[in-house]
């Protein structure tokens, strides 16, 4: 099989293996991808590399795609290409050069017609050079920009860059978080964008939903018989969803101080994971059915009590000259949520995130109740747990008691381990951004945040955030490189989490 045939087979396989119902989504014709904010770090480090990876795997081809960068910076096509080149990883320099030649740059402001009219002219010329009336024209606008300019940019796209030809197709808008700072600002932003585009055209990207192990949650829960009867309050004692970084704000102190760890990580990333862990089985795998169930879970979360929150701020955070001397912004938070429904009544969901901690990881930890009538006296060693390691060293493992090898009848904690680096040695796990961009092209909104889902998430956290913003709740100091404030471990114990003693999971080495 030649390389061209291999790429076509790979693309066909991806389509047939997906869970999408895309009969009404045009898959042919000219595709124009516009990266707004093309000269910024997000575009350089995430968006363009994701597009290149899709190109190198055959999901984008030079026959039907062209990429446009748009920003205020006055640079040439080649200057933008040179900025991007260093972030593209490939052993084939020819492939990199071919991809970069697909990129054209347009300079203009974000709130006036002139630049967007020029952008539309460039896109139209490309479309008419590729298309005929029998096929479709597709335009994807990726806003790698601060949310403050979303309304003006979306207005300009609507006025100047919507496809006005008779070629059919679609226009889709990808917006990055943060989607507002609280419920009121998020709703205002949704209103402004919603006046211009239908919900089916808006893709609110949360890159955690593109992570391989997050996408695996539905399969683990609903394709395995032995998990389904256990996944409830009768068997599960608590669920912990953790995000830890071993570094601080690293030059982003000014930006981070506007938001804090709850807005930056917990309200979006971790809450999205919670909804997938806790949702009911959807009617089907259609995006709207899945998102309906996620919304129901979020709407069932009870208001957060102050006693269920521990905030922290690492020593040295305010030494950053871009951070106010008396900043009340938390760099660490542990929040216990309670879901008021039949499945989860009484089960605490512990969301924990922090910077400048002792390790870097993101994981889901489902802890089961103690074994009744424990004849082996192994309770002190720890409980059964299912751990889903999102990053790094992706893995799913089950902690359980087994007999200690030898002549004595004694128990020890061990694991059943699916470590991806060992089990899937020849498989490259896609980056979240490339998966989500491909989903946008294919019209699959399953892994994007719907407006009512966004509203429900902000309704949970806005009262708490306002209390923090008003200085009613203060973060506790903690040392960089620690586990965070000691009070956070006390809150975990109060919520019922039992720390395993004498056991450490070690990723397998190849």
C-alpha positions, -999 to 999 in steps of 0.1 A, spaced: 0 0 0 14 34 -10 16 63 14 -13 81 -3 -35 50 0 -24 45 36 -35 81 45 -68 76 28 -74 44 46 -65 60 79 -89 88 74 -117 64 64 -109 43 94 -111 73 117 -145 82 103 -159 46 105 -146 41 140 -161 73 154 -194 75 172 -206 104 151 -239 108 133 -226 132 106 -248 123 76 -259 159 73 -224 175 78 -206 183 45 -172 165 45 -161 177 10 -150 210 -5 -127 238 5 -118 241 42 -105 275 54 -91 275 90 -86 310 104 -65 314 135 -72 348 151 -44 359 175 -20 341 152 11 359 165 4 349 202 18 322 223 -14 300 224 -15 299 186 22 292 183 25 265 209 -9 248 207 -31 257 177 -6 256 148 11 224 161 -23 207 164 -31 217 129 3 204 117 -2 170 135 -36 167 118 -19 175 84 9 150 90 -16 122 98 -36 129 67 -67 144 83 -60 177 65 -46 178 30 -32 205 8 -59 197 -18 -88 211 3 -74 231 32 -58 265 36 -49 282 69 -51 319 76 -34 337 105 -49 370 116 -36 394 142 -27 431 148 10 425 145 24 437 111 45 408 99 48 389 66 37 354 57 72 342 60 78 359 94 47 341 108 59 308 93 93 312 109 77 319 143 57 287 141 84 264 126 103 258 159 71 245 175 64 218 149 78 184 156 87 162 127 116 142 113 105 152 78 116 188 70 98 186 37 65 179 54 70 209 77 77 232 48 47 219 28 25 226 58 39 261 64 32 270 27 -5 265 35 -4 294 59 -12 329 48 -11 359 71 -35 389 72 -29 419 96 -57 440 110 -75 452 141 -101 432 160 -129 458 159 -129 474 124 -141 463 90 -110 469 70 -88 440 82 -117 415 82 -128 425 47 -93 418 35 -94 385 53 -127 376 36 -112 386 2 -82 362 8 -105 333 19 -129 338 -10 -101 338 -35 -89 305 -21 -124 290 -21 -132 299 -57 -98 286 -68 -108 252 -53 -145 250 -54 -174 245 -79 -211 249 -72 -214 212 -66 -193 212 -34 -193 231 -1 -173 258 15 -163 255 51 -149 282 74 -135 276 109 -125 306 130 -103 297 160 -102 326 185 -68 323 202 -76 356 219 -85 371 253 -123 368 259 -126 406 261 -123 408 223 -147 379 215 -178 401 210 -161 425 186 -143 398 167 -175 377 164 -193 408 151 -167 414 125 -168 377 114 -206 379 111 -205 412 91 -175 406 69 -165 369 68 -196 348 66 -197 327 34 -218 348 10 -214 325 -20 -239 299 -32 -215 270 -23 -233 260 10 -212 246 38 -208 261 72 -191 287 95 -180 276 130 -164 296 159 -140 281 184 -136 301 216 -111 295 244 -117 297 281 -122 316 304 -158 321 295 -164 350 318 -154 354 355 -187 346 371 -223 338 362 -232 374 351 -202 380 329 -205 345 314 -241 351 305 -233 385 291 -206 370 269 -230 342 258 -257 367 250 -233 388 229 -220 358 209 -254 341 208 -269 372 190 -245 366 162 -243 328 159 -265 298 166 -254 274 194 -246 248 167 -219 271 154 -203 279 187 -175 255 200 -164 264 236 -132 245 239 -120 230 272 -89 210 263 -94 186 292 -123 171 273 -99 162 245 -76 142 268 -74 105 260 -83 92 295 -111 117 299 -126 105 266 -122 70 279 -146 76 308 -178 69 289 -163 36 276 -151 25 311 -184 33 327 -209 21 301 -192 -6 282 -181 -28 312 -206 -48 331 -186 -51 363 -184 -13 368 -220 -4 362 -236 -20 393 -208 -6 415 -210 30 404 -233 44 431 -236 55 467 -241 19 479 -205 10 470 -185 42 465 -175 62 495 -159 93 478 -145 105 446 -115 127 443 -105 147 412 -70 162 415 -48 186 395 -13 193 408 15 214 394 50 214 408 57 250 396 42 284 404 28 311 381 62 314 363 58 349 348 20 347 345 13 361 379 -5 392 366 -29 371 344 -34 344 370 -42 369 398 -73 380 378 -87 345 380 -71 322 406 -70 285 408 -108 279 410 -116 299 379 -85 286 361 -88 249 368 -117 238 391 -147 255 377 -140 243 342 -115 214 338 -123 195 370 -160 201 369 -161 188 334 -144 156 346 -169 153 375 -198 155 351 -185 126 331 -178 105 362 -212 112 377 -236 114 348 -263 89 340 -261 67 310 -272 87 279 -298 76 255 -271 73 228 -237 86 219 -251 116 201 -235 148 214 -267 163 226 -278 132 245 -244 132 263 -245 169 271 -280 166 284 -269 142 310 -239 163 320 -262 193 325 -285 173 348 -256 163 370 -244 199 373 -279 211 381 -280 186 410 -249 199 428 -258 215 461 -246 250 471 -211 251 485 -207 256 522 -176 275 535 -167 246 558 -163 224 526 -136 247 512 -99 251 520 -79 278 501 -42 283 500 -16 306 486 21 296 483 48 316 500 64 338 475 34 342 452 31 379 460 68 385 454 59 385 417 60 422 407 28 417 386 9 405 416 -7 430 441 10 431 475 -22 422 493 -35 397 468 -63 374 481 -61 351 451 -58 314 459 -32 293 442 -46 262 459 -81 250 466 -99 219 479 -136 220 474 -161 193 485 -192 191 463 -224 171 470 -247 158 443 -284 157 453 -297 127 433 -306 91 438 -272 77 426 -249 100 445 -267 112 477 -241 113 505 -211 107 483 -186 136 486 -169 147 453 -135 163 463 -120 187 437 -85 197 445 -61 218 425 -29 237 433 3 252 420 38 249 435 31 215 450 52 185 456 44 167 423 27 172 389 -3 150 380 -40 150 372 -61 120 382 -95 107 392 -96 86 424 -128 66 430 -126 52 466 -149 23 475 -164 16 510 -147 -8 534 -153 -45 529 -180 -55 554 -170 -83 578 -133 -79 570 -119 -113 580 -84 -106 567 -80 -75 589 -66 -55 559 -86 -24 563 -56 -5 578 -37 -10 545 -63 10 525 -95 7 505 -102 -5 470 -98 23 445 -100 29 408 -75 54 397 -76 71 363 -43 89 357 -50 117 332 -14 130 330 15 123 330 20 86 325 -16 79 314 -30 48 331 -60 31 347 -53 10 377 -74 -7 404 -60 -9 439 -69 -40 457 -58 -64 485 -40 -96 475 -22 -123 493 14 -115 501 36 -141 483 50 -166 507 40 -193 532 20 -169 555 -16 -158 550 -11 -121 550 -24 -94 527 -7 -65 508 -21 -37 486 -13 -41 449 -29 -32 416 -43 -43 383 -26 -20 360 -34 -7 325 -5 17 318 -7 31 283 30 34 278 34 -3 282 2 -16 267 1 7 237 38 10 229 35 19 192 5 42 196 10 80 198 -17 95 220 -31 126 203 -28 160 219 -61 173 231 -61 203 208 -57 182 176 -86 160 186 -109 189 194 -100 208 162 -108 177 142 -141 174 161 -149 210 152 -142 203 115 -164 172 117 -193 190 134 -191 169 166 -199 191 197 -198 162 222 -165 174 238 -174 211 238 -193 231 265 -229 239 258 -244 272 270 -267 257 296 -238 236 308 -216 267 312 -244 284 331 -249 255 355 -211 254 362 -210 291 370 -241 288 392 -222 263 414 -191 285 419 -201 321 416 -213 326 452 -180 311 465 -159 332 441 -177 364 452 -170 356 488 -133 352 480 -132 383 458 -148 404 486 -122 392 511 -146 371 532 -125 340 527 -87 341 531 -62 316 516 -38 299 540 -1 301 534 18 269 523 53 262 514 63 255 477 70 219 472 45 207 499 11 190 496 -6 224 503 -21 236 536 -24 209 562 -61 219 566 -68 205 532 -58 170 543 -80 174 574 -109 183 551 -103 152 530 -104 131 562 -136 148 573 -151 140 539 -143 103 544 -112 98 522 -88 72 537 -52 76 528 -34 44 517 -4 36 539 27 20 526 17 18 490 29 39 460 19 32 424 50 32 402 45 36 364 61 6 346 93 11 327 98 -3 292 
